Amino acid sequence: MRFSVHVYNFTLPGEPDTLGPTLAETARTAEQIGADAVTLMDHWFQMENVGRSEDPMLEGYTSLGFLAGVTERVKLGLLVTGVTYRHPGLLAKTVTTLDVLSGGRAILGLGAAWYEREHHALGVPYPPLGERFERLEETLQIVHQMWSDDDGPYEGKHYQLAETICQPQPIQKPHPPIMIGGQGEKKTLRLVAQYGDACNLFPIGVDGIKHKLEVLERHCEDVGRDPAEIHRTMLPPGDPVADPDAFLSQMEQYAALGIETVSVQPEGPDPVRWVTEFGEKVAPRLAEIG
């Protein structure tokens, strides 16, 4: 089983001066211990289920560009970009730039967005849920078009683009992998089946994950997609470093369902140390699963 490292907490000793060096060392350490990817949050405020809205939060794509310059192998993405945060044409251009300058290591994560407070606080429109999903589907169509030979117009309900020129094109072919976050059965998993290269599921238990993957497979059947084309990832339950045996036992069960990658999250005020311990205690045993 593979793993990525997801950094979600920027409340660190000595910040803001230490944020850059600590984030860089965390990413380099993740690369050294064999992580497939390093991902960051895409928020403007810290999530209130983690800390306070006033806690430190870095802008995502600026941070990924910084990490591209201090790493060599790991893929880089946001888990996940809210569809309301950036105009889809500019989002495609941003991710393309990251892919080109990183040597083909960008991931595009997309979701319908949910953090209402940060939208209102910074004056960003926050449409109703149904409209956000409409915008999500149009954004997926736009990025696919911009990463193709079709540079003509796009006419949608919410977005109209006179031209979809995107030069240079991404290094990765046919395009950077598109991960769709969330596990709603009627809309999100249908979008994964139709447009996505990867899904990201939440830790809702073995039976819950099994059910979501079955729903995804039915959507794939409906749209004529081979489910094996979709990379299946999840966020883990608990702290792997605190209890490696329990974590690995759970991962064996999830791997049996078809989960291929787990996105581990450094806990505590020293993410470099946490990632180092994960590499020593957990990563070699995790690689034996599957």
C-alpha positions as CSV (number, residue, x, y, z in Angstrom):
1,M,0.0,0.0,0.0
2,R,1.2,3.5,-0.9
3,F,1.0,6.7,1.1
4,S,1.1,10.4,0.7
5,V,1.7,13.1,3.3
6,H,-1.0,15.7,3.9
7,V,0.0,18.8,5.9
8,Y,-3.1,20.6,7.4
9,N,-1.7,22.4,10.4
10,F,0.4,25.5,10.1
11,T,0.3,26.5,13.8
12,L,4.0,25.7,14.5
13,P,6.5,27.0,17.1
14,G,8.1,30.2,15.9
15,E,5.8,30.9,13.0
16,P,5.6,32.7,10.7
17,D,9.4,32.7,10.4
18,T,9.6,28.9,10.7
19,L,6.8,28.1,8.4
20,G,8.9,28.1,5.2
21,P,11.8,26.0,6.5
22,T,9.6,23.6,8.3
23,L,7.3,23.0,5.4
24,A,10.3,22.5,3.1
25,E,11.9,20.0,5.4
26,T,8.6,18.1,5.9
27,A,8.2,17.7,2.2
28,R,11.9,16.6,1.7
29,T,11.5,14.1,4.5
30,A,8.3,12.7,3.0
31,E,10.1,12.3,-0.2
32,Q,13.0,10.5,1.5
33,I,10.8,8.0,3.2
34,G,9.0,7.1,0.0
35,A,5.8,9.2,-0.1
36,D,4.1,9.3,-3.5
37,A,2.8,12.9,-2.9
38,V,2.8,15.8,-0.6
39,T,-0.6,17.6,-0.3
40,L,-1.7,20.7,1.5
41,M,-5.0,22.3,2.5
42,D,-6.8,24.7,0.2
43,H,-8.3,27.1,2.7
44,W,-7.9,30.7,3.6
45,F,-8.8,30.1,7.2
46,Q,-8.0,27.2,9.4
47,M,-10.9,24.7,9.8
48,E,-12.8,25.2,13.0
49,N,-12.8,21.4,13.7
50,V,-9.0,21.6,13.8
51,G,-8.4,25.0,15.6
52,R,-9.5,28.6,15.2
53,S,-10.3,30.4,12.0
54,E,-7.6,32.9,13.1
55,D,-4.9,30.3,13.2
56,P,-2.2,30.3,10.5
57,M,-3.1,29.1,7.0
58,L,-1.0,29.4,3.8
59,E,-2.4,29.9,0.3
60,G,-2.2,26.6,-1.4
61,Y,-0.8,27.0,-4.9
62,T,1.9,29.5,-3.8
63,S,3.0,26.9,-1.2
64,L,3.0,24.1,-3.8
65,G,5.2,26.2,-6.1
66,F,7.6,26.7,-3.2
67,L,7.7,23.0,-2.5
68,A,8.3,22.2,-6.2
69,G,11.6,24.1,-5.8
70,V,12.8,22.1,-2.8
71,T,11.7,18.5,-3.9
72,E,12.5,16.4,-6.9
73,R,10.2,13.4,-7.0
74,V,6.9,13.7,-5.0
75,K,3.7,14.8,-6.7
76,L,2.2,18.0,-5.4
77,G,-1.4,18.9,-5.0
78,L,-4.2,20.4,-2.8
79,L,-6.6,18.2,-0.9
80,V,-8.7,19.6,-2.4
81,T,-9.3,22.9,-4.2
82,G,-12.8,24.3,-3.6
83,V,-14.5,25.0,-6.9
84,T,-15.5,28.5,-5.7
85,Y,-12.0,29.6,-4.9
86,R,-10.6,30.2,-8.4
87,H,-12.1,30.8,-11.9
88,P,-11.7,27.4,-13.7
89,G,-9.8,28.8,-16.7
90,L,-7.2,30.4,-14.3
91,L,-7.2,27.2,-12.2
92,A,-6.2,25.1,-15.2
93,K,-3.5,27.6,-16.0
94,T,-2.2,27.6,-12.4
95,V,-2.0,23.8,-12.3
96,T,-0.4,23.6,-15.7
97,T,2.3,26.0,-14.5
98,L,2.9,23.9,-11.5
99,D,3.2,20.8,-13.6
100,V,5.6,22.4,-16.1
101,L,7.9,23.9,-13.5
102,S,7.9,20.8,-11.3
103,G,8.8,18.5,-14.1
104,G,5.4,16.9,-14.4
105,R,4.4,16.5,-10.7
106,A,1.1,18.4,-10.3
107,I,-2.2,16.9,-9.1
108,L,-5.5,18.7,-9.5
109,G,-7.7,18.1,-6.5
110,L,-11.3,19.4,-6.8
111,G,-14.3,19.6,-4.6
112,A,-17.6,21.5,-4.2
113,A,-16.3,23.7,-1.3
114,W,-18.0,23.9,2.1
115,Y,-16.3,26.5,4.4
116,E,-18.9,29.3,4.3
117,R,-17.3,31.5,6.8
118,E,-14.1,32.1,4.9
119,H,-16.0,32.9,1.8
120,H,-18.2,35.6,3.5
121,A,-15.2,36.9,5.4
122,L,-13.1,37.6,2.3
123,G,-16.0,38.6,0.0
124,V,-16.0,35.5,-2.2
125,P,-19.4,34.4,-3.5
126,Y,-20.7,31.2,-1.9
127,P,-23.6,29.8,-4.0
128,P,-26.1,27.2,-2.7
129,L,-24.9,23.6,-2.7
130,G,-26.7,22.6,-5.9
131,E,-25.1,25.4,-7.8
132,R,-21.7,24.6,-6.4
133,F,-22.0,21.1,-7.8
134,E,-23.1,22.5,-11.2
135,R,-20.0,24.7,-11.1
136,L,-17.9,21.7,-10.2
137,E,-19.0,19.7,-13.2
138,E,-18.4,22.7,-15.5
139,T,-15.0,23.2,-14.0
140,L,-14.1,19.6,-14.7
141,Q,-15.3,20.0,-18.3
142,I,-13.2,23.2,-18.7
143,V,-10.0,21.7,-17.4
144,H,-10.4,18.7,-19.6
145,Q,-10.9,21.0,-22.6
146,M,-8.0,23.2,-21.8
147,W,-5.8,20.1,-21.5
148,S,-6.7,18.9,-25.0
149,D,-6.3,20.0,-28.6
150,D,-9.6,22.0,-28.4
151,D,-8.8,25.7,-27.7
152,G,-12.2,26.9,-28.8
153,P,-15.0,28.4,-26.7
154,Y,-16.7,26.9,-23.7
155,E,-20.4,27.7,-23.1
156,G,-21.8,26.6,-19.8
157,K,-24.5,27.7,-17.5
158,H,-22.1,29.4,-15.0
159,Y,-18.9,29.8,-17.0
160,Q,-18.4,31.2,-20.6
161,L,-14.8,31.1,-22.0
162,A,-14.3,32.7,-25.4
163,E,-11.1,30.7,-25.9
164,T,-9.5,27.8,-23.9
165,I,-5.9,28.3,-25.0
166,C,-3.4,26.8,-22.5
167,Q,0.2,27.0,-23.6
168,P,2.4,25.3,-22.7
169,Q,0.4,22.2,-22.1
170,P,1.1,20.1,-19.0
171,I,4.1,17.7,-19.1
172,Q,2.0,14.9,-17.8
173,K,-0.1,13.2,-20.5
174,P,-2.9,13.2,-21.2
175,H,-3.0,15.7,-18.2
176,P,-2.2,16.0,-14.5
177,P,-4.3,13.5,-12.5
178,I,-7.6,14.9,-11.4
179,M,-8.7,13.8,-7.9
180,I,-12.2,14.6,-6.8
181,G,-12.7,14.8,-3.0
182,G,-15.8,13.8,-1.2
183,Q,-18.1,10.8,-1.1
184,G,-21.6,11.9,-1.8
185,E,-23.3,9.1,-3.6
186,K,-25.6,10.9,-6.1
187,K,-23.3,13.7,-7.3
188,T,-19.7,13.4,-6.1
189,L,-19.0,9.8,-6.9
190,R,-20.8,10.2,-10.3
191,L,-18.4,13.0,-11.1
192,V,-15.5,10.8,-10.1
193,A,-16.7,8.1,-12.5
194,Q,-17.3,10.5,-15.4
195,Y,-14.3,12.9,-15.0
196,G,-11.9,11.8,-12.3
197,D,-8.6,9.9,-12.2
198,A,-8.8,9.4,-8.4
199,C,-11.2,9.7,-5.5
200,N,-10.5,10.6,-1.9
201,L,-12.7,9.1,0.8
202,F,-13.1,9.9,4.5
203,P,-12.5,7.4,7.3
204,I,-16.0,6.1,7.8
205,G,-15.2,2.5,8.7
206,V,-14.6,-0.6,6.6
207,D,-18.3,-1.2,5.8
208,G,-18.8,2.5,4.9
209,I,-15.8,2.5,2.5
210,K,-16.9,-0.8,1.0
211,H,-20.3,0.7,0.3
212,K,-18.9,3.9,-1.3
213,L,-16.6,1.9,-3.6
214,E,-19.6,-0.2,-4.6
215,V,-21.5,3.0,-5.5
216,L,-18.6,4.3,-7.4
217,E,-18.4,1.0,-9.4
218,R,-22.1,1.3,-10.3
219,H,-21.5,4.9,-11.5
220,C,-18.6,3.7,-13.6
221,E,-20.9,1.0,-15.2
222,D,-23.5,3.7,-16.0
223,V,-21.0,5.9,-17.8
224,G,-19.0,3.0,-19.4
225,R,-15.9,3.5,-17.4
226,D,-13.5,0.8,-16.2
227,P,-13.4,1.2,-12.4
228,A,-9.8,0.1,-12.4
229,E,-8.8,3.4,-14.1
230,I,-9.7,5.3,-10.9
231,H,-7.1,5.5,-8.2
232,R,-8.7,5.0,-4.8
233,T,-7.3,6.9,-1.8
234,M,-8.5,7.7,1.7
235,L,-7.7,9.7,4.8
236,P,-6.9,7.4,7.7
237,P,-8.5,7.0,11.1
238,G,-6.3,7.8,14.1
239,D,-2.6,8.6,14.4
240,P,-0.4,5.9,12.6
241,V,2.7,6.9,14.6
242,A,0.9,6.6,18.0
243,D,-0.4,3.1,17.3
244,P,1.3,1.5,14.3
245,D,-0.1,-2.0,14.8
246,A,-3.8,-0.8,15.0
247,F,-3.2,1.4,11.9
248,L,-1.7,-1.3,9.8
249,S,-4.4,-3.8,10.8
250,Q,-7.0,-1.3,9.6
251,M,-5.1,-0.7,6.4
252,E,-5.0,-4.4,5.6
253,Q,-8.8,-4.3,5.6
254,Y,-9.0,-1.2,3.5
255,A,-6.5,-2.6,1.0
256,A,-8.6,-5.7,0.6
257,L,-11.5,-3.4,-0.5
258,G,-9.3,-1.8,-3.2
259,I,-7.9,1.3,-1.4
260,E,-4.5,1.9,-2.9
261,T,-3.1,5.0,-1.1
262,V,-3.6,6.4,2.3
263,S,-3.0,10.1,3.0
264,V,-1.4,10.4,6.4
265,Q,-1.4,13.7,8.3
266,P,1.4,14.8,10.6
267,E,0.2,15.3,14.2
268,G,1.6,17.7,16.8
269,P,3.9,20.7,16.6
270,D,6.8,19.0,14.9
271,P,5.8,17.6,11.5
272,V,9.3,16.8,10.4
273,R,9.8,14.5,13.4
274,W,6.4,12.9,12.9
275,V,7.1,12.1,9.3
276,T,10.5,10.7,10.2
277,E,8.9,8.4,12.8
278,F,6.3,7.4,10.3
279,G,9.1,6.4,7.9
280,E,10.8,4.4,10.6
281,K,7.9,2.7,12.3
282,V,5.1,2.4,9.7
283,A,6.1,3.0,6.0
284,P,8.1,-0.2,5.5
285,R,5.3,-2.4,6.9
286,L,2.7,-0.4,5.0
287,A,4.5,-1.2,1.7
288,E,4.1,-4.9,2.4
289,I,0.3,-4.6,2.4
290,G,-1.7,-5.3,-0.7
